[in-house]
Amino acid sequence: MSGRIAAGHPAVVAAAADVLAGGGNAFDAAVAAGFAAAVAEPCLTSLAGGGFLLARTAAGEEVLFDFFVDTPGRGLATDRPKPRFDAVDVRFPAAVQTFHCGPGSVAVPGALTGYLHVHDRLGRVPLERVLAPAIRLAADGVALEPRQAAIVGLLAPILTREPATAAIFAPGGRLLRPNDTLHNPELGALLEGVASGASGDLRGGPLHDRLVALMVDHDGLVTAEDLAAYEVIEREPLAVEFHGRRIITNPPPSFGGRLVGLALELAGARRVTYRTPAWVEALVEDMIEVDRRRVAELAGPQQQPSTSRGTTHVSVADDEGNIAAMTTSNGEGSGDLVPGTGVQLNNMLGEDDLHPGGFHAAPPGVRVSSMMAPTIVSATDGRPELVLGSGGSKRIRTAILQVICAFVDGGLDVDRAVHAPRLHWDTDHVEAEPGWDPGLIDALRARWPVNVWPAIDMYFGGVHAVSPTGASGDPRRDGAHALL
């Protein structure tokens, strides 16, 4: 089958393309990409992370598959030991931020369960065929892309805290560098077991048993009851209108899609010419208003959305009209592997901006909110025009907004829309990529402080997008694409 694919690593695109060319549909290809990304983008996603897949079938069904993480702790004794919850300082270019990792930072995983659910629900080819590319990647090793290598360096305090994890990311005591080959043979063996049914999933089987044992032995919070109770939730997508287009995205309880929708509603009420001083000022005004409303909402009882840095996305459209937009995350990772499996655990309980009420304060079984927002843009007659999503924490919503504006209002093709320079409102100033017309930067500086970056950067998100005639992987995130 032919189609269009965009993702965050060439090997992930190749995995999806292999399955699509072998007779799979867009949903088989997206699931294949998810498994491959767990091998090739290990600092951004994992089988023990979580995510969302927005699907539109050729028959017109629209559904958001929510397989993000739950808060753990079902069945734990009140006199249990204090969870192992280690503080680690991560040194970003402009700041030092403290994250928490270790078994006590792990939320109930959803990614593996979600992939299997989507494949069972909408896939066409056998699971063994879907997993084959990821199994090959894990067996042969995969070259580390430059920005992946930079993330390894950034997260070194987490990735080297346990010997098993350090053996993958710093073999022989040296951190992996760009173009080094990353090997994870245990993950390959686990994937073979998933394909054959021998490994089970997180609800039962060896993977389940080893995860539960790790939690018990090392003072984690995820229990067998948590894994048994976890469910993929199928939700009706959030729909908004924008300048003659119908846009669907991630609905509540997650915040990401709602904030994208709000930004589009604000921008849609304006009639200003793209990339003029009036337009760029209005863009920042809308970002400020969205940020203001987000802060106001979070002052209430709602849960704080995740701002995980480790996030990636894949967009797939096949020639039959099936569409998949999938965004997944592993946070920064807990630094722990499920023993004998090569599967890295998430640290979704370890980010303070995710838990304003305090660490471990939420009751068990709560679906954690997220900024992730897989999105589909369609013409009013229903024809899909753009499929996209992004990593990038709080920049997810602004990256998606600007690519949609470039595509719809600017008339740019998908590749130029993804490559166009971006802005982001950060609390009290504008962050700007290079490439903006100096007059537009001057117009912004007349109203707000502006920091112009010397080069494009993954700070501004990673939008991987496809259209009916093209595809684009974001260069800010080692993106790649394929047209079949």
DRENFIDO-217957 format. One line per field, with one value per residue (C-alpha): x, y, z; residue number from 1; residue in one letter. Coordinates in steps of 0.25 Angstrom, whole numbers, padded with zeros to 4 digits. Layout:
<nodes>
px	[X, ...]
py	[Y, ...]
pz	[Z, ...]
pos	[NUM, ...]
code	[A, ...]
</nodes>
This chain:
<nodes>
px	[0000, 0005, 0004, 0011, 0019, 0027, 0034, 0045, 0056, 0059, 0058, 0045, 0040, 0046, 0039, 0025, 0028, 0032, 0019, 0011, 0018, 0015, 0000, -0002, -0011, -0008, -0011, -0002, 0009, 0007, 0008, 0020, 0026, 0023, 0030, 0042, 0043, 0044, 0057, 0062, 0057, 0059, 0061, 0047, 0038, 0037, 0028, 0026, 0022, 0009, 0002, -0010, -0013, -0024, -0030, -0039, -0043, -0046, -0060, -0060, -0059, -0052, -0046, -0035, -0029, -0024, -0013, -0006, -0001, -0009, -0005, -0001, -0004, -0016, -0015, -0003, -0002, -0002, 0010, 0018, 0033, 0035, 0036, 0050, 0049, 0063, 0065, 0074, 0079, 0078, 0086, 0079, 0087, 0080, 0076, 0078, 0065, 0062, 0055, 0051, 0054, 0055, 0044, 0036, 0035, 0028, 0013, 0005, 0010, 0000, 0009, 0010, -0005, -0009, -0001, -0007, -0021, -0020, -0014, -0026, -0036, -0032, -0020, -0020, -0007, -0002, 0005, 0017, 0018, 0016, 0027, 0037, 0044, 0046, 0051, 0062, 0066, 0068, 0076, 0085, 0086, 0082, 0091, 0088, 0084, 0090, 0079, 0077, 0091, 0090, 0078, 0087, 0097, 0086, 0080, 0093, 0090, 0078, 0083, 0095, 0089, 0087, 0097, 0087, 0083, 0097, 0101, 0092, 0095, 0109, 0116, 0130, 0127, 0126, 0113, 0108, 0111, 0105, 0105, 0109, 0101, 0091, 0089, 0078, 0077, 0068, 0058, 0059, 0056, 0045, 0039, 0040, 0032, 0021, 0020, 0018, 0010, 0021, 0024, 0010, 0007, 0007, -0006, 0000, 0012, 0027, 0028, 0017, 0023, 0037, 0031, 0023, 0035, 0044, 0033, 0033, 0048, 0052, 0040, 0032, 0017, 0012, 0004, -0001, -0015, -0011, -0007, -0019, -0028, -0022, -0030, -0029, -0040, -0046, -0051, -0058, -0048, -0049, -0054, -0052, -0053, -0042, -0043, -0052, -0045, -0050, -0039, -0040, -0030, -0028, -0040, -0041, -0036, -0023, -0020, -0012, -0023, -0032, -0021, -0018, -0033, -0034, -0022, -0029, -0042, -0035, -0027, -0039, -0046, -0035, -0034, -0020, -0010, 0000, 0014, 0011, 0014, -0001, -0001, 0011, 0006, -0007, 0000, 0007, -0005, -0013, -0001, -0002, -0017, -0016, -0005, -0013, -0025, -0017, -0011, -0025, -0031, -0019, -0022, -0034, -0035, -0031, -0019, -0006, -0003, 0010, 0021, 0030, 0042, 0043, 0032, 0032, 0021, 0018, 0008, 0003, -0007, -0010, -0016, -0029, -0032, -0028, -0020, -0012, -0006, 0001, 0009, 0016, 0025, 0034, 0037, 0051, 0051, 0053, 0066, 0062, 0059, 0049, 0060, 0063, 0055, 0062, 0049, 0051, 0042, 0035, 0037, 0023, 0022, 0035, 0032, 0028, 0020, 0012, 0008, 0005, -0002, 0010, 0017, 0009, -0003, -0013, -0021, -0018, -0025, -0025, -0022, -0011, -0013, -0004, 0000, 0001, -0009, -0009, -0017, -0024, -0028, -0039, -0046, -0061, -0065, -0057, -0045, -0033, -0022, -0012, -0008, 0002, 0006, 0018, 0028, 0033, 0026, 0018, 0023, 0014, 0002, 0010, 0017, 0004, -0003, 0008, 0009, -0006, -0006, 0006, -0002, -0016, -0014, 0000, -0003, 0010, 0012, 0014, 0029, 0031, 0020, 0028, 0041, 0036, 0042, 0034, 0031, 0028, 0023, 0030, 0024, 0029, 0036, 0036, 0046, 0048, 0056, 0065, 0059, 0048, 0048, 0055, 0043, 0034, 0044, 0045, 0030, 0030, 0041, 0033, 0023, 0031, 0045, 0049, 0061, 0065, 0072, 0085, 0079, 0067, 0066, 0057, 0052, 0042, 0036, 0037, 0025, 0024, 0013, 0007, -0002, -0009, 0003, 0015, 0021, 0031, 0040, 0044, 0059, 0058, 0056, 0064, 0051, 0050, 0039, 0035, 0025, 0021]
py	[0000, 0014, 0026, 0037, 0036, 0046, 0043, 0046, 0037, 0031, 0017, 0019, 0024, 0012, 0003, 0009, 0009, -0006, -0009, 0000, -0006, -0020, -0018, -0012, 0001, 0014, 0008, -0004, 0006, 0015, 0003, -0002, 0012, 0012, -0001, 0004, 0017, 0010, 0005, 0017, 0028, 0022, 0036, 0040, 0028, 0014, 0002, 0006, 0021, 0025, 0033, 0036, 0032, 0040, 0032, 0035, 0022, 0022, 0020, 0033, 0028, 0037, 0033, 0037, 0025, 0030, 0020, 0031, 0027, 0025, 0029, 0016, 0010, 0001, -0009, -0003, -0005, 0008, 0003, 0001, 0006, 0021, 0020, 0021, 0035, 0041, 0055, 0057, 0071, 0072, 0083, 0090, 0100, 0112, 0106, 0094, 0087, 0076, 0064, 0051, 0037, 0023, 0013, 0023, 0032, 0022, 0023, 0012, 0010, 0010, 0010, -0005, -0008, 0004, -0001, -0015, -0009, -0001, -0012, -0021, -0011, -0005, -0013, -0022, -0030, -0040, -0034, -0042, -0034, -0021, -0024, -0029, -0016, -0012, -0026, -0025, -0011, -0016, -0028, -0020, -0007, 0006, 0019, 0030, 0043, 0056, 0061, 0048, 0048, 0062, 0057, 0045, 0055, 0064, 0052, 0046, 0047, 0039, 0029, 0025, 0024, 0009, -0001, -0008, 0006, 0011, -0002, 0003, 0018, 0018, 0005, 0004, 0016, 0026, 0032, 0030, 0040, 0044, 0032, 0022, 0009, 0007, -0007, -0013, -0028, -0031, -0022, -0029, -0042, -0036, -0031, -0045, -0050, -0040, -0044, -0058, -0056, -0062, -0049, -0046, -0031, -0022, -0029, -0043, -0051, -0050, -0035, -0032, -0041, -0035, -0021, -0024, -0031, -0019, -0010, -0019, -0021, -0006, 0002, 0006, 0009, 0001, -0011, -0024, -0018, -0005, -0013, -0021, -0009, -0001, 0001, 0008, 0019, 0022, 0037, 0045, 0055, 0070, 0078, 0092, 0101, 0110, 0118, 0108, 0096, 0086, 0082, 0070, 0068, 0062, 0064, 0066, 0062, 0065, 0080, 0080, 0078, 0088, 0099, 0097, 0098, 0111, 0117, 0113, 0119, 0132, 0133, 0129, 0141, 0150, 0154, 0158, 0155, 0144, 0148, 0163, 0172, 0171, 0156, 0153, 0162, 0156, 0142, 0146, 0152, 0139, 0131, 0141, 0139, 0124, 0124, 0133, 0123, 0111, 0117, 0121, 0107, 0101, 0110, 0101, 0086, 0081, 0073, 0080, 0075, 0068, 0076, 0064, 0067, 0053, 0052, 0048, 0048, 0040, 0044, 0033, 0034, 0022, 0023, 0017, 0029, 0024, 0034, 0032, 0043, 0037, 0045, 0037, 0040, 0034, 0047, 0047, 0033, 0027, 0022, 0007, -0004, -0015, -0026, -0035, -0028, -0015, -0007, 0007, 0012, 0025, 0036, 0043, 0044, 0051, 0065, 0075, 0083, 0071, 0070, 0084, 0077, 0070, 0057, 0045, 0053, 0048, 0035, 0023, 0020, 0035, 0037, 0047, 0059, 0063, 0074, 0064, 0068, 0059, 0067, 0065, 0077, 0075, 0083, 0086, 0074, 0065, 0063, 0062, 0073, 0072, 0061, 0066, 0066, 0070, 0068, 0079, 0081, 0094, 0098, 0086, 0095, 0107, 0098, 0092, 0105, 0112, 0100, 0100, 0115, 0114, 0103, 0109, 0124, 0125, 0115, 0108, 0093, 0083, 0084, 0099, 0100, 0091, 0098, 0112, 0119, 0119, 0127, 0124, 0132, 0128, 0135, 0149, 0150, 0144, 0133, 0134, 0125, 0131, 0133, 0144, 0156, 0167, 0176, 0166, 0164, 0180, 0180, 0170, 0177, 0190, 0182, 0171, 0166, 0157, 0146, 0142, 0129, 0127, 0114, 0105, 0096, 0085, 0095, 0099, 0086, 0074, 0075, 0063, 0064, 0059, 0064, 0058, 0061, 0062, 0059, 0066, 0062, 0073, 0076, 0081, 0067, 0058, 0057, 0049, 0045, 0036, 0036, 0023]
pz	[0000, -0003, 0007, 0014, 0027, 0036, 0049, 0058, 0053, 0039, 0045, 0050, 0037, 0030, 0040, 0037, 0022, 0022, 0028, 0019, 0007, 0012, 0012, 0025, 0027, 0034, 0047, 0045, 0041, 0053, 0063, 0056, 0057, 0072, 0074, 0066, 0073, 0086, 0080, 0072, 0081, 0094, 0102, 0096, 0097, 0103, 0103, 0118, 0115, 0110, 0099, 0089, 0075, 0068, 0057, 0045, 0037, 0022, 0026, 0034, 0048, 0057, 0071, 0080, 0087, 0101, 0106, 0115, 0129, 0141, 0156, 0163, 0177, 0176, 0187, 0194, 0209, 0217, 0225, 0212, 0211, 0206, 0191, 0185, 0179, 0175, 0172, 0160, 0154, 0139, 0133, 0122, 0113, 0121, 0134, 0144, 0147, 0157, 0153, 0161, 0157, 0162, 0164, 0172, 0160, 0151, 0147, 0142, 0127, 0115, 0102, 0100, 0104, 0095, 0083, 0084, 0086, 0073, 0065, 0070, 0067, 0054, 0049, 0037, 0036, 0047, 0059, 0055, 0042, 0050, 0060, 0050, 0047, 0062, 0065, 0054, 0059, 0073, 0068, 0059, 0067, 0062, 0059, 0069, 0062, 0066, 0074, 0081, 0085, 0091, 0099, 0104, 0109, 0115, 0123, 0126, 0142, 0140, 0129, 0137, 0151, 0149, 0143, 0134, 0128, 0127, 0119, 0108, 0108, 0113, 0109, 0115, 0123, 0111, 0107, 0093, 0083, 0069, 0060, 0070, 0070, 0081, 0085, 0093, 0090, 0102, 0096, 0083, 0090, 0098, 0085, 0079, 0091, 0089, 0074, 0078, 0090, 0099, 0107, 0109, 0112, 0124, 0129, 0130, 0126, 0129, 0126, 0136, 0146, 0145, 0146, 0159, 0165, 0162, 0169, 0181, 0182, 0180, 0187, 0175, 0174, 0162, 0167, 0160, 0163, 0155, 0143, 0143, 0144, 0133, 0121, 0108, 0107, 0094, 0093, 0084, 0078, 0081, 0069, 0065, 0053, 0047, 0035, 0027, 0033, 0043, 0052, 0062, 0073, 0087, 0096, 0111, 0122, 0114, 0113, 0100, 0090, 0098, 0098, 0083, 0080, 0089, 0081, 0068, 0072, 0076, 0063, 0055, 0060, 0054, 0039, 0037, 0026, 0029, 0033, 0034, 0047, 0050, 0049, 0057, 0068, 0068, 0069, 0082, 0088, 0085, 0092, 0104, 0105, 0104, 0115, 0124, 0123, 0125, 0138, 0143, 0140, 0148, 0160, 0162, 0165, 0152, 0150, 0145, 0130, 0128, 0122, 0119, 0111, 0105, 0095, 0080, 0069, 0056, 0045, 0035, 0024, 0014, 0000, 0005, 0014, 0027, 0036, 0049, 0057, 0070, 0080, 0092, 0103, 0114, 0122, 0125, 0129, 0143, 0140, 0142, 0133, 0135, 0138, 0126, 0116, 0112, 0114, 0121, 0131, 0131, 0142, 0140, 0155, 0157, 0150, 0160, 0150, 0148, 0162, 0168, 0180, 0184, 0179, 0181, 0186, 0175, 0178, 0170, 0156, 0151, 0137, 0136, 0128, 0116, 0107, 0095, 0084, 0071, 0061, 0048, 0039, 0029, 0018, 0021, 0011, 0020, 0012, 0021, 0018, 0029, 0040, 0050, 0065, 0073, 0084, 0092, 0106, 0106, 0092, 0087, 0086, 0080, 0070, 0065, 0064, 0056, 0046, 0044, 0042, 0032, 0024, 0024, 0025, 0018, 0007, 0010, 0006, 0018, 0017, 0017, 0028, 0037, 0034, 0036, 0048, 0061, 0073, 0087, 0098, 0111, 0123, 0121, 0107, 0093, 0089, 0074, 0064, 0054, 0040, 0043, 0035, 0044, 0042, 0049, 0060, 0062, 0063, 0074, 0081, 0081, 0091, 0098, 0101, 0090, 0090, 0076, 0076, 0068, 0061, 0061, 0073, 0078, 0089, 0078, 0077, 0067, 0057, 0048, 0038, 0025, 0015, 0003, -0006, 0004, 0017, 0026, 0038, 0047, 0046, 0060, 0065, 0054, 0047, 0034, 0024, 0013, 0001, -0004]
pos	[1, 2, 3, 4, 5, 6, 7, 8, 9, 10, 11, 12, 13, 14, 15, 16, 17, 18, 19, 20, 21, 22, 23, 24, 25, 26, 27, 28, 29, 30, 31, 32, 33, 34, 35, 36, 37, 38, 39, 40, 41, 42, 43, 44, 45, 46, 47, 48, 49, 50, 51, 52, 53, 54, 55, 56, 57, 58, 59, 60, 61, 62, 63, 64, 65, 66, 67, 68, 69, 70, 71, 72, 73, 74, 75, 76, 77, 78, 79, 80, 81, 82, 83, 84, 85, 86, 87, 88, 89, 90, 91, 92, 93, 94, 95, 96, 97, 98, 99, 100, 101, 102, 103, 104, 105, 106, 107, 108, 109, 110, 111, 112, 113, 114, 115, 116, 117, 118, 119, 120, 121, 122, 123, 124, 125, 126, 127, 128, 129, 130, 131, 132, 133, 134, 135, 136, 137, 138, 139, 140, 141, 142, 143, 144, 145, 146, 147, 148, 149, 150, 151, 152, 153, 154, 155, 156, 157, 158, 159, 160, 161, 162, 163, 164, 165, 166, 167, 168, 169, 170, 171, 172, 173, 174, 175, 176, 177, 178, 179, 180, 181, 182, 183, 184, 185, 186, 187, 188, 189, 190, 191, 192, 193, 194, 195, 196, 197, 198, 199, 200, 201, 202, 203, 204, 205, 206, 207, 208, 209, 210, 211, 212, 213, 214, 215, 216, 217, 218, 219, 220, 221, 222, 223, 224, 225, 226, 227, 228, 229, 230, 231, 232, 233, 234, 235, 236, 237, 238, 239, 240, 241, 242, 243, 244, 245, 246, 247, 248, 249, 250, 251, 252, 253, 254, 255, 256, 257, 258, 259, 260, 261, 262, 263, 264, 265, 266, 267, 268, 269, 270, 271, 272, 273, 274, 275, 276, 277, 278, 279, 280, 281, 282, 283, 284, 285, 286, 287, 288, 289, 290, 291, 292, 293, 294, 295, 296, 297, 298, 299, 300, 301, 302, 303, 304, 305, 306, 307, 308, 309, 310, 311, 312, 313, 314, 315, 316, 317, 318, 319, 320, 321, 322, 323, 324, 325, 326, 327, 328, 329, 330, 331, 332, 333, 334, 335, 336, 337, 338, 339, 340, 341, 342, 343, 344, 345, 346, 347, 348, 349, 350, 351, 352, 353, 354, 355, 356, 357, 358, 359, 360, 361, 362, 363, 364, 365, 366, 367, 368, 369, 370, 371, 372, 373, 374, 375, 376, 377, 378, 379, 380, 381, 382, 383, 384, 385, 386, 387, 388, 389, 390, 391, 392, 393, 394, 395, 396, 397, 398, 399, 400, 401, 402, 403, 404, 405, 406, 407, 408, 409, 410, 411, 412, 413, 414, 415, 416, 417, 418, 419, 420, 421, 422, 423, 424, 425, 426, 427, 428, 429, 430, 431, 432, 433, 434, 435, 436, 437, 438, 439, 440, 441, 442, 443, 444, 445, 446, 447, 448, 449, 450, 451, 452, 453, 454, 455, 456, 457, 458, 459, 460, 461, 462, 463, 464, 465, 466, 467, 468, 469, 470, 471, 472, 473, 474, 475, 476, 477, 478, 479, 480, 481, 482, 483, 484]
code	[M, S, G, R, I, A, A, G, H, P, A, V, V, A, A, A, A, D, V, L, A, G, G, G, N, A, F, D, A, A, V, A, A, G, F, A, A, A, V, A, E, P, C, L, T, S, L, A, G, G, G, F, L, L, A, R, T, A, A, G, E, E, V, L, F, D, F, F, V, D, T, P, G, R, G, L, A, T, D, R, P, K, P, R, F, D, A, V, D, V, R, F, P, A, A, V, Q, T, F, H, C, G, P, G, S, V, A, V, P, G, A, L, T, G, Y, L, H, V, H, D, R, L, G, R, V, P, L, E, R, V, L, A, P, A, I, R, L, A, A, D, G, V, A, L, E, P, R, Q, A, A, I, V, G, L, L, A, P, I, L, T, R, E, P, A, T, A, A, I, F, A, P, G, G, R, L, L, R, P, N, D, T, L, H, N, P, E, L, G, A, L, L, E, G, V, A, S, G, A, S, G, D, L, R, G, G, P, L, H, D, R, L, V, A, L, M, V, D, H, D, G, L, V, T, A, E, D, L, A, A, Y, E, V, I, E, R, E, P, L, A, V, E, F, H, G, R, R, I, I, T, N, P, P, P, S, F, G, G, R, L, V, G, L, A, L, E, L, A, G, A, R, R, V, T, Y, R, T, P, A, W, V, E, A, L, V, E, D, M, I, E, V, D, R, R, R, V, A, E, L, A, G, P, Q, Q, Q, P, S, T, S, R, G, T, T, H, V, S, V, A, D, D, E, G, N, I, A, A, M, T, T, S, N, G, E, G, S, G, D, L, V, P, G, T, G, V, Q, L, N, N, M, L, G, E, D, D, L, H, P, G, G, F, H, A, A, P, P, G, V, R, V, S, S, M, M, A, P, T, I, V, S, A, T, D, G, R, P, E, L, V, L, G, S, G, G, S, K, R, I, R, T, A, I, L, Q, V, I, C, A, F, V, D, G, G, L, D, V, D, R, A, V, H, A, P, R, L, H, W, D, T, D, H, V, E, A, E, P, G, W, D, P, G, L, I, D, A, L, R, A, R, W, P, V, N, V, W, P, A, I, D, M, Y, F, G, G, V, H, A, V, S, P, T, G, A, S, G, D, P, R, R, D, G, A, H, A, L, L]
</nodes>
